[in-house]
Amino acid sequence: MSNIDRLTLIRHTEAPRHRDKLGSASLCLCGVWLVCLFASVSSATVLLPADFTTVVTGSPIIVHGRVVDVRSFMSGPRRTIESVVTLSVIDTLKGVPARTVLFRIPNGQVGRYRRVVVGAPEFEEGDEVVVFLQAHAPAIPTLFGLSQGVYRVVRDINAQAMVTPPAVMARGVSAERVVRGDPVRQPMPIAAFAREVRSVIERAK
């Protein structure tokens, strides 16, 4: 057998082995990707809607205020982006009165890196809100149920402060649909809203 014939035979016998190795490597990479995907899904946070009474009783701090500062930063060993929102307090509905209140949200932007978490609200300087906060000292408080713990305050044509309930708010134990323009979510005056909050607090005592 000539040297050329021997070289051709070697190539034909080694090529399938090479393809097998590539196929095995592809399968391994695919398997790793699937494991990462399922790990990511399994670690996702799922928040169930809470009714108004649960939100009120489960929040040690409830304040009406205006956003005066939002600062984003890298947090923890995994360098996760979070933001701290500072409120200038207009009225304290529950908790110890203070001139300012800080709370954390799991999103924000640091340089060219931005973190967006589904269900986590965003804030800008000047926003007027009523927030329901959970606190475990000495940690900075967090929102009750993310967006469930924020009621936006808007002004009507008469400059009266009106509170709009969040889109996700349970009214019972059965499954419910989020409907655009739901009349239940119509804004109500801030004074009436504050009375409702304090009424729930009194009933829970």
C-alpha positions as CSV (number, residue, x, y, z in Angstrom):
1,M,0.0,0.0,0.0
2,S,1.4,3.4,-1.0
3,N,1.9,6.3,1.5
4,I,-0.9,8.2,-0.1
5,D,-3.3,5.3,0.3
6,R,-2.3,4.9,3.9
7,L,-2.9,8.7,4.6
8,T,-6.3,8.5,2.9
9,L,-7.3,5.5,5.1
10,I,-6.2,7.2,8.3
11,R,-8.2,10.3,7.4
12,H,-11.3,8.2,6.7
13,T,-11.0,6.3,10.0
14,E,-10.3,9.4,12.2
15,A,-12.9,11.7,10.7
16,P,-15.9,10.0,12.3
17,R,-14.1,10.0,15.7
18,H,-13.6,13.7,15.3
19,R,-17.2,14.3,14.5
20,D,-18.3,12.1,17.4
21,K,-16.2,14.3,19.7
22,L,-17.8,17.4,18.3
23,G,-21.2,15.9,18.8
24,S,-20.5,14.9,22.3
25,A,-19.1,18.4,23.1
26,S,-22.3,20.0,21.6
27,L,-24.5,17.7,23.7
28,C,-22.5,18.6,26.8
29,L,-22.8,22.3,26.1
30,C,-26.6,21.9,25.4
31,G,-27.0,20.0,28.7
32,V,-25.1,22.8,30.6
33,W,-27.4,25.4,29.0
34,L,-30.5,23.5,30.0
35,V,-29.3,23.1,33.5
36,C,-28.6,26.9,33.8
37,L,-32.0,27.6,32.2
38,F,-33.9,25.4,34.7
39,A,-31.9,26.8,37.6
40,S,-32.7,30.3,36.6
41,V,-36.4,29.5,36.3
42,S,-36.5,27.6,39.6
43,S,-34.9,30.6,41.4
44,A,-37.4,33.2,40.0
45,T,-39.5,35.1,42.5
46,V,-43.2,34.5,42.3
47,L,-45.5,37.0,44.0
48,L,-49.1,36.3,44.7
49,P,-51.5,39.2,44.8
50,A,-52.5,40.3,48.3
51,D,-55.7,42.0,49.3
52,F,-55.7,45.5,50.8
53,T,-56.1,44.4,54.4
54,T,-53.1,42.0,54.1
55,V,-50.9,44.8,52.6
56,V,-51.9,47.2,55.4
57,T,-51.4,44.7,58.3
58,G,-48.2,43.3,56.8
59,S,-46.5,46.7,56.4
60,P,-45.0,48.2,59.6
61,I,-44.3,51.4,57.7
62,I,-46.9,53.3,55.5
63,V,-46.1,56.8,54.4
64,H,-47.3,59.3,51.9
65,G,-44.4,61.2,50.4
66,R,-42.5,62.7,47.5
67,V,-39.4,61.1,45.9
68,V,-36.4,63.4,46.4
69,D,-33.6,61.0,45.4
70,V,-32.9,57.7,43.7
71,R,-29.5,56.1,43.9
72,S,-28.4,52.9,42.2
73,F,-25.4,50.8,43.3
74,M,-23.8,47.4,43.2
75,S,-24.8,45.2,46.1
76,G,-23.5,41.9,47.6
77,P,-20.9,39.4,46.4
78,R,-22.7,38.9,43.1
79,R,-22.6,42.6,42.4
80,T,-26.3,42.9,41.9
81,I,-27.8,46.3,41.0
82,E,-30.2,47.8,43.5
83,S,-31.5,51.3,44.2
84,V,-32.3,53.2,47.3
85,V,-35.2,55.6,47.1
86,T,-35.5,58.6,49.5
87,L,-38.9,60.0,50.3
88,S,-39.7,63.3,51.8
89,V,-42.6,62.4,54.1
90,I,-45.9,64.3,53.8
91,D,-47.9,62.1,56.1
92,T,-47.2,59.0,58.2
93,L,-50.1,56.6,58.1
94,K,-48.4,53.8,60.1
95,G,-45.1,53.6,62.0
96,V,-42.9,56.2,63.7
97,P,-43.2,59.6,62.1
98,A,-40.0,60.8,60.3
99,R,-39.0,63.6,57.9
100,T,-37.5,61.2,55.4
101,V,-37.9,57.5,54.7
102,L,-35.5,55.3,52.6
103,F,-36.4,52.0,50.9
104,R,-34.7,49.5,48.5
105,I,-35.9,48.3,45.1
106,P,-34.3,45.5,43.1
107,N,-33.6,47.4,39.9
108,G,-31.6,50.4,38.6
109,Q,-28.7,51.4,36.5
110,V,-25.0,51.7,37.2
111,G,-23.0,53.0,34.3
112,R,-23.9,51.1,31.1
113,Y,-25.4,48.2,33.1
114,R,-29.1,48.2,33.8
115,R,-31.2,45.8,35.9
116,V,-34.9,45.4,35.2
117,V,-37.0,43.1,37.4
118,V,-40.5,42.2,36.3
119,G,-43.0,43.5,38.9
120,A,-40.5,45.9,40.5
121,P,-41.7,49.6,40.2
122,E,-39.4,52.4,39.1
123,F,-39.2,55.8,40.7
124,E,-38.1,59.3,39.6
125,E,-37.4,62.4,41.5
126,G,-40.7,64.3,42.0
127,D,-42.9,61.2,42.1
128,E,-45.7,61.4,44.8
129,V,-46.6,58.1,46.2
130,V,-48.0,56.2,49.2
131,V,-45.7,53.2,50.0
132,F,-46.2,50.2,52.1
133,L,-42.9,49.0,53.5
134,Q,-41.5,45.9,55.2
135,A,-38.5,46.4,57.5
136,H,-36.2,44.0,59.3
137,A,-33.7,46.3,61.2
138,P,-31.0,47.2,60.6
139,A,-31.7,46.6,56.9
140,I,-33.2,49.3,54.7
141,P,-37.0,48.6,54.2
142,T,-38.4,47.1,51.0
143,L,-41.8,47.4,49.3
144,F,-44.5,45.0,50.3
145,G,-44.9,42.8,47.2
146,L,-43.0,45.1,44.9
147,S,-45.6,47.0,42.9
148,Q,-48.4,46.0,45.3
149,G,-46.8,48.2,47.9
150,V,-46.9,51.4,45.8
151,Y,-49.9,53.7,45.3
152,R,-49.3,56.5,42.8
153,V,-50.6,59.9,43.7
154,V,-51.8,62.2,40.9
155,R,-53.5,65.6,40.8
156,D,-56.9,66.1,39.2
157,I,-58.0,69.3,37.4
158,N,-58.6,70.9,40.7
159,A,-55.1,70.0,42.0
160,Q,-56.6,67.6,44.5
161,A,-54.4,64.6,45.4
162,M,-55.9,61.3,44.1
163,V,-54.6,57.8,44.9
164,T,-54.6,55.1,42.2
165,P,-54.5,51.5,43.4
166,P,-51.9,49.1,41.8
167,A,-53.0,46.9,38.9
168,V,-52.4,43.7,40.8
169,M,-54.5,43.6,44.0
170,A,-56.4,40.5,45.1
171,R,-60.1,40.9,46.0
172,G,-60.8,37.3,46.9
173,V,-59.2,33.8,47.0
174,S,-60.2,32.8,43.4
175,A,-58.3,33.5,40.2
176,E,-58.8,37.0,38.8
177,R,-58.0,38.9,35.6
178,V,-56.3,42.3,35.3
179,V,-58.7,44.5,33.3
180,R,-57.6,47.8,31.7
181,G,-59.9,50.5,33.0
182,D,-61.3,48.4,35.8
183,P,-63.7,50.7,37.7
184,V,-62.5,49.2,41.0
185,R,-59.1,51.0,40.3
186,Q,-60.6,54.4,40.0
187,P,-58.6,57.1,41.9
188,M,-59.8,58.2,45.3
189,P,-58.9,61.4,47.3
190,I,-55.8,61.0,49.4
191,A,-57.8,61.9,52.6
192,A,-60.3,59.1,52.0
193,F,-57.5,56.7,51.2
194,A,-55.7,57.6,54.5
195,R,-58.9,57.1,56.4
196,E,-59.3,53.6,54.9
197,V,-55.8,52.7,55.8
198,R,-56.2,53.8,59.4
199,S,-59.6,52.0,59.6
200,V,-57.9,48.7,58.6
201,I,-55.2,49.3,61.2
202,E,-57.8,49.9,63.9
203,R,-59.8,46.8,63.0
204,A,-56.6,44.7,63.2
205,K,-55.8,45.8,66.8
